[in-house]
Amino acid sequence: MLEKTTAVILAAGQGTRMKSSLPKVLHSVAGRPLVHYPVRAALEAGCEEVVVVVGHGRANVEAYLSSTFGSTGKVKTALQKEQRGTGDAARAGLDAVGRDAERVLLFYGDVPLLTARDVAAVVKALEADRTAAIAMATCTTDDPFGYGRVVRDATGQIAEIREERDLRSDAERAIKEWNPGIYAAKIAFLQNALMSLEPNNAQGELYLTDVVRFAVARGKCVIGVPSSAEVMAGVNDRAQLAEIDRAMCDRLLRRWRTEGVTIRDGARIEDGVVLARDVTIESFAVLRGATRVGEGATVDVGCVLTNADIGEGVMLKPYSVVTDSVVRSRAQIGPFSHLRPASDIGEEAHVGNFVETKQTTMEHGAKANHLAYLGNGIVGEAANIGAGTIFCNYDGFQKHTTRIGKNAFIGSDSQLVAPVTVGDGAYVGTGTTVTRDVPANALAIGRAKQENKEGYADRLRARLKK
């Protein structure tokens, strides 16, 4: 727990290189907006408060933060009115920090690979050295082009951070240690440092990095905390977005594989998905949102699950789609089934190829194995729905419910015009249009009487040839 520590996350930029009307921090990585991950890292690290500095697309960013983190009571926003640089954004964030905070943790909103461990390490370094004014993460790579370099003095102490555009010599450009942008400082010091900032640089902006020079000029110590370049990777354009998305998904795949899940190459598991042991995910399946898959279940090739609750031992056959729905233990779905929102498929039930459901409950052992549409229905235990059956649930104004009793049998190519009830154990003959309730154990037949006209086929062919 980082007591009396507030995280200030800078997320106000437009992200012009994204070439999008969507704010950069709302672009998705592994199923969540970029800004989600830094906020989550701060909360998991134990920050008592998180201030997200917003600007471009403010309303949309605030709406996401409220809907996702509002229940924590710890996340709020501060507005950067003009885009005058990272130092100005930090000033805006600091103004919103609560009175009880003693230290501030500062970092950016476009670094989704960042973890709680990474940010906590910087704060702990500050706490461990009472002589330090600032603790900051540093990275060392062979090619730090584009990043601000960590300039050290003759004794090896950090002297300043110099941005790429402001480097003065080949020797400075050759520095391989760079600044990923995570800082921790006591709030009183940071307030003074930020107020001292001036736009004395190539971009004419207020640089947050200049707080390091401010500290050194006053004889204060700045601690460097080695960090991993991989987790500090930011997003500035769609190419980098794709790279980070791939890295995040690879991280998630490694996690689940080490926890006892078999995941074939080509499958995509997004952040927020929960998998039990002995689950098998075949190639090109996509699992996203708040999807949960129970122990021993199989998600076969090409299935797409969004906010799906899949029970133990379920078999999802190839190319089935499940959205905002529940599939209970040992049910079988597919291939090519489509469970639309609010479907609830009971234990050991079967939904077969080219069957579509929506707002429909199928109870234990019920079956619809072929070519059917079941909308706004309740299908009783062990009932059987024949191929080509349609629940006619919409009258152009309202949706109506079809109720099928347990052990009922609906013959192929039947239409049930809701609202209608078929009782327990009843039969509906093939090709019937049901417009009235069918009592329990009754047989409903509603089709035209068949006539056979002997020899008529030859006369018909002769007439058609003329």
Secondary structure, DSSP 4 states (H G I P E B T S, - for coil): --TTEEEEEE-----GGG-SSS-GGGSEETTEETTHHHHHHHHHHT-SEEEEEE-TTHHHHHHHHHHHHGGGS-EEEEE--S---HHHHHHHHHHTS-TT--EEEEEESS-TT--HHHHHHHHHHHHH-TTEEEEEEEEE-S--TTSPEEEE-TTS-EEEEE-GGG--SHHHHT--EE----EEEEHHHHHHHHHT----STT-S--TTHHHHHHHHTT-EEEEEE--TTTT----SHHHHHHHHHHHHHHHHHHHHHTT-EE-TT-EE-TT-EE-TT-EE-TT-EEESS-EE-TT-EE-TT-EEES-EE-TT-EE-TT-EEES-EE-TT-EE-SS-EE-TT-EEPTT-EEEEEEEEES-EE-TT-EEEEEEEEESEEE-TT-EE-TT-EEE-B-SS-B--EEE-TT-EE-TT-EEESSEEE-TT-EE-TT-EE-S-B-TT-EE---PPP---TTHHHHHHHHHH-
